[in-house]
Amino acid sequence: MDKTAVKQLLNTVPPAQAQERMNSCFCNPDGYTYEWSLITDSITWGGTLHKKLGYNKTCFPKTLNAWENKMIHPADYKRIRKIRHHHLKTGDVFCTHYRVKQKNGKYVPITSHGIATVNSQGTPYKWKGCIQLYIKKCN
């Protein structure tokens, strides 16, 4: 599904249902949900993304700052921050590809989809999303 289709899909449902719709579209067995608090910078992970990337749960990033600095490929870092800031400013759908670091030091491609929730003043305070990994299995 391309960005235009995603945006149309999310804009056709009430905000309360947008996250649910996004998850049903994008989170398959290799999809992992997350919720980021913009107030505390904390990330709550759904599922076992840490295991899939080779990490112990206690060593896995628990803040956006740690995720960006430890996990995102350096060549993707600025682009991802720019896209995220654009989404927070405009409300456009966040849908992008980038690389994250496995425990073994190798980077794997992911697709990340997300949407911010805003308060009554229009200020984003929470972000929910889904990450899909693309790890090839060797026989």
FENTAUR-V489502 format. One record per pair of residues at least 12 apart in sequence whose C-alpha atoms are under 6 Angstrom apart, sorted by the first residue. I is the first residue (numbers start at 1). J is the second residue. D is the distance in whole Angstrom. If there is no record, write none. Layout:
BEGIN
i: [I/I]
j: [J/J]
d: [D/D]
END
This chain:
BEGIN
i: [7/30/31/31/32/32/32/32/33/33/33/34/34/34/35/35/36/36/37/38/38/41/41/42/42/43/43/53/54/55/71/71/72/72/73/73/94/94/95/95/96/96/97/97/98/109/110/110/110/111/111/112/112/113/113/114/114/115/115]
j: [93/132/131/132/46/47/130/131/46/129/130/46/128/129/127/128/126/127/126/125/126/63/64/62/63/62/63/102/103/103/100/101/99/100/99/100/113/114/112/113/111/112/110/111/110/134/132/133/134/131/132/130/131/129/130/128/129/127/128]
d: [6/6/5/4/6/6/5/5/5/6/4/6/6/5/6/4/6/5/5/5/6/5/6/6/4/5/5/5/5/6/5/5/6/5/5/6/5/5/6/4/6/5/6/4/6/6/5/5/6/6/5/6/5/5/5/6/4/6/6]
END
